[in-house]
Amino acid sequence: SHVQAIENSEKRLAALNAVSDIISQSLELQAVLDLAASKVMEVMDVEVCLIFLLDEEAQELVLEVYRGVSEEFSAEIKKMRLGEGFNGRVAQSGEPMVVEDASRDPRLSREVVRQEGIRAQLIVPLVAKGKVVGTLCMATRRSKQFVAEEVELLSAIGSEIGVAIENARLYQNQQLIAEQLRISERKYRELFESAHDAIVVQDSKGDVIMANRAFASLTGYAQEELIGMNVTRFLPEAGLKLARETKRKLVQ
């Protein structure tokens, strides 16, 4: 009925919003995937959920999250070539796929799917910036007909998850860059401190910003005391002349 259709449409919109809200709460990739799996299973009323991410270099899908399947099964399907089986085909085509009975489908690539008793499947691509970054597979051991509305809903959810994956990866990269920066700063600081030569860093007015231990020991001041002092007080006349000349050239 028309009322039923409106109710279903509202339910789907609420489901999409719920998934969107929950996965935007975290920037940790694993947390995003775990939250997404839990919420989608709730929404779709299935007992099996698999999330594969695409390893672009190796051109294969890697199973990152699995719910409702045995450890043996997950180990058997840990990696899948692009184009292989149901998920591999979805990752390659970028199109959703409905499988009515996996055990009888000629596209079945792994016997374990049959052994696990998995029958109906709905698989959608996870898309970010127009590119497939993985697949989301919802499955059940009972007979089930996935309808067009469910395909539509899961596809929309797949796009939401794709964007969340992209954001989490960007965040991870930023964290990595920040960490590398911290490490190189620490190394520079260690080299600066342990140098046998007296080194001082000054601002444009000649005030000390940083001085190493060798410089402190040469001047007889503590390192902290040197901060803000003007370097001219530590330079002989010839050094002052050279400093002024260097500064003039830098300013030009």
C-alpha positions as CSV (number, residue, x, y, z in Angstrom):
1,S,0.0,0.0,0.0
2,H,0.9,3.6,-0.4
3,V,1.1,4.2,3.4
4,Q,3.3,1.1,3.7
5,A,5.7,2.4,1.0
6,I,6.0,5.8,2.7
7,E,6.7,4.0,6.1
8,N,9.4,1.8,4.5
9,S,10.9,4.8,2.8
10,E,11.1,6.7,6.1
11,K,12.6,3.6,7.8
12,R,15.3,3.4,5.1
13,L,16.1,7.1,5.5
14,A,16.3,6.7,9.2
15,A,18.6,3.7,8.8
16,L,20.9,5.6,6.4
17,N,21.1,8.5,8.8
18,A,21.8,6.2,11.7
19,V,24.7,4.5,9.9
20,S,26.0,7.9,8.7
21,D,25.9,9.3,12.3
22,I,27.6,6.3,13.9
23,I,30.4,6.0,11.4
24,S,31.2,9.7,11.5
25,Q,31.9,9.4,15.2
26,S,35.3,7.9,14.7
27,L,38.4,8.5,12.6
28,E,40.0,5.2,13.5
29,L,39.5,2.9,10.5
30,Q,38.9,-0.3,12.4
31,A,36.3,1.4,14.6
32,V,34.5,2.8,11.6
33,L,34.3,-0.6,10.0
34,D,33.2,-2.3,13.2
35,L,30.5,0.3,13.9
36,A,29.3,0.1,10.3
37,A,29.0,-3.7,10.4
38,S,27.0,-3.7,13.6
39,K,24.6,-1.0,12.5
40,V,24.0,-2.4,9.0
41,M,23.3,-5.9,10.4
42,E,20.6,-4.3,12.6
43,V,19.1,-2.4,9.7
44,M,19.2,-5.2,7.1
45,D,18.0,-8.1,9.3
46,V,20.7,-10.5,8.3
47,E,23.1,-12.7,10.3
48,V,26.2,-12.4,8.2
49,C,28.2,-9.3,7.4
50,L,31.6,-9.1,5.6
51,I,33.6,-6.0,4.8
52,F,36.5,-6.3,2.3
53,L,38.9,-3.5,1.6
54,L,40.7,-3.2,-1.7
55,D,44.5,-3.4,-1.7
56,E,45.2,-1.5,-4.9
57,E,48.8,-2.5,-5.2
58,A,48.1,-6.2,-4.9
59,Q,44.8,-5.9,-6.8
60,E,43.0,-8.0,-4.2
61,L,40.3,-7.7,-1.6
62,V,41.3,-8.2,2.1
63,L,38.7,-9.3,4.6
64,E,38.7,-6.7,7.4
65,V,35.5,-7.3,9.3
66,Y,33.3,-10.5,9.6
67,R,30.3,-11.2,11.6
68,G,28.2,-14.4,11.9
69,V,30.8,-16.7,10.3
70,S,33.3,-19.2,11.6
71,E,37.0,-18.5,12.1
72,E,37.8,-21.2,9.5
73,F,35.5,-19.5,6.9
74,S,37.0,-16.1,7.5
75,A,40.6,-17.5,7.2
76,E,39.6,-19.2,3.9
77,I,38.3,-16.0,2.3
78,K,40.9,-13.6,3.9
79,K,42.1,-12.5,0.4
80,M,40.4,-12.5,-2.9
81,R,41.6,-11.5,-6.3
82,L,39.8,-8.6,-8.1
83,G,37.2,-10.2,-10.3
84,E,37.1,-13.4,-8.3
85,G,33.8,-14.7,-6.8
86,F,30.9,-12.4,-5.8
87,N,32.9,-9.7,-3.9
88,G,35.7,-9.7,-6.4
89,R,33.2,-9.0,-9.3
90,V,31.5,-6.2,-7.4
91,A,34.8,-4.6,-6.6
92,Q,35.7,-4.8,-10.3
93,S,32.4,-3.6,-11.8
94,G,31.5,-1.1,-9.1
95,E,27.9,-2.4,-9.4
96,P,25.8,-4.1,-6.6
97,M,25.0,-7.8,-6.9
98,V,22.2,-9.9,-5.6
99,V,22.8,-13.6,-5.2
100,E,19.7,-15.6,-4.6
101,D,21.4,-18.9,-3.6
102,A,25.2,-18.8,-3.3
103,S,25.4,-22.6,-3.1
104,R,23.9,-23.0,-6.6
105,D,25.4,-20.0,-8.3
106,P,28.0,-20.7,-11.0
107,R,29.9,-17.5,-10.0
108,L,30.8,-19.1,-6.6
109,S,34.6,-19.3,-6.3
110,R,35.1,-20.8,-2.8
111,E,33.6,-24.1,-1.7
112,V,33.7,-22.8,1.9
113,V,30.7,-20.6,1.1
114,R,28.7,-23.7,0.5
115,Q,30.0,-25.4,3.6
116,E,29.2,-22.3,5.7
117,G,25.6,-22.6,4.6
118,I,25.5,-19.1,3.1
119,R,22.6,-18.7,0.6
120,A,21.2,-15.2,-0.2
121,Q,23.7,-12.4,-0.5
122,L,23.6,-8.7,-1.3
123,I,26.9,-7.1,-2.1
124,V,27.6,-3.5,-2.8
125,P,30.8,-1.6,-3.5
126,L,32.2,0.8,-1.0
127,V,32.9,4.0,-3.0
128,A,35.0,7.1,-2.2
129,K,35.7,9.9,-4.6
130,G,34.2,7.8,-7.5
131,K,36.6,4.9,-6.8
132,V,35.8,1.5,-5.3
133,V,37.7,1.0,-2.0
134,G,36.1,-2.2,-0.9
135,T,32.9,-4.2,-0.7
136,L,30.1,-4.7,1.8
137,C,28.4,-8.1,1.8
138,M,25.3,-8.9,3.7
139,A,24.3,-12.6,3.7
140,T,21.9,-15.0,5.3
141,R,21.6,-18.8,5.7
142,R,17.9,-18.8,5.0
143,S,16.0,-18.2,1.8
144,K,15.6,-14.5,1.2
145,Q,14.8,-12.2,-1.7
146,F,16.6,-8.9,-1.5
147,V,14.3,-6.3,-3.0
148,A,15.2,-3.2,-5.0
149,E,14.7,-0.9,-2.0
150,E,17.2,-2.9,0.0
151,V,19.8,-2.8,-2.8
152,E,19.3,1.0,-3.0
153,L,19.6,1.4,0.7
154,L,22.7,-0.7,1.0
155,S,24.3,1.0,-2.0
156,A,23.8,4.4,-0.3
157,I,25.2,3.0,3.0
158,G,28.2,1.7,1.0
159,S,28.9,5.2,-0.3
160,E,28.7,6.5,3.3
161,I,31.1,3.9,4.5
162,G,33.4,4.6,1.6
163,V,33.7,8.2,2.5
164,A,34.3,7.3,6.2
165,I,37.1,4.9,5.1
166,E,38.6,7.7,3.0
167,N,38.5,10.1,6.0
168,A,39.9,7.6,8.3
169,R,42.8,6.9,5.9
170,L,43.5,10.6,5.5
171,Y,43.5,10.9,9.3
172,Q,45.9,8.0,9.6
173,N,48.3,9.5,7.0
174,Q,48.2,12.8,8.9
175,Q,49.0,11.0,12.1
176,L,51.9,9.2,10.4
177,I,53.3,12.5,9.0
178,A,53.0,14.2,12.4
179,E,54.8,11.3,14.0
180,Q,57.6,11.4,11.4
181,L,57.9,15.1,12.0
182,R,58.2,14.6,15.7
183,I,60.9,11.9,15.2
184,S,62.9,14.1,12.8
185,E,62.6,17.1,15.2
186,R,63.8,15.0,18.1
187,K,66.7,13.8,16.0
188,Y,67.6,17.3,15.0
189,R,67.3,18.4,18.7
190,E,69.6,15.6,19.8
191,L,72.2,16.4,17.1
192,F,72.0,20.1,18.0
193,E,72.4,19.4,21.8
194,S,75.2,16.8,21.4
195,A,77.3,18.8,18.9
196,H,80.8,19.6,20.0
197,D,80.7,22.9,18.2
198,A,79.0,25.9,20.0
199,I,75.8,26.5,18.1
200,V,73.3,29.3,18.6
201,V,70.1,30.2,16.8
202,Q,69.1,33.8,16.8
203,D,66.2,35.9,15.5
204,S,66.4,38.9,13.1
205,K,67.3,41.2,16.0
206,G,70.1,38.9,17.1
207,D,68.3,37.7,20.2
208,V,69.1,34.1,21.1
209,I,66.2,31.6,20.4
210,M,68.2,28.4,21.1
211,A,71.7,27.6,22.2
212,N,73.3,24.2,22.6
213,R,75.2,22.9,25.6
214,A,78.6,23.6,24.0
215,F,77.6,27.3,23.5
216,A,76.4,27.5,27.1
217,S,79.6,26.0,28.4
218,L,81.7,28.4,26.2
219,T,79.8,31.5,27.5
220,G,79.5,30.3,31.1
221,Y,75.7,30.8,31.1
222,A,73.0,28.2,31.6
223,Q,71.1,27.4,28.4
224,E,67.9,28.9,29.8
225,E,69.6,32.1,30.7
226,L,70.9,32.6,27.2
227,I,67.4,32.7,25.7
228,G,66.6,36.4,24.8
229,M,70.1,37.6,25.2
230,N,71.6,39.4,22.2
231,V,74.5,37.5,20.6
232,T,76.5,40.6,20.1
233,R,77.6,40.5,23.7
234,F,79.4,37.2,23.0
235,L,81.1,38.3,19.8
236,P,84.5,39.9,19.5
237,E,84.8,43.1,17.3
238,A,85.7,41.1,14.1
239,G,82.8,38.8,14.8
240,L,80.4,41.7,15.2
241,K,81.5,43.1,11.9
242,L,81.0,39.8,10.1
243,A,77.5,39.4,11.8
244,R,76.5,42.9,10.6
245,E,77.7,42.2,7.1
246,T,75.9,38.8,6.9
247,K,72.7,40.4,8.2
248,R,72.9,43.2,5.6
249,K,73.3,40.6,2.8
250,L,70.3,38.7,4.1
251,V,68.1,41.7,4.2
252,Q,69.0,42.9,0.7
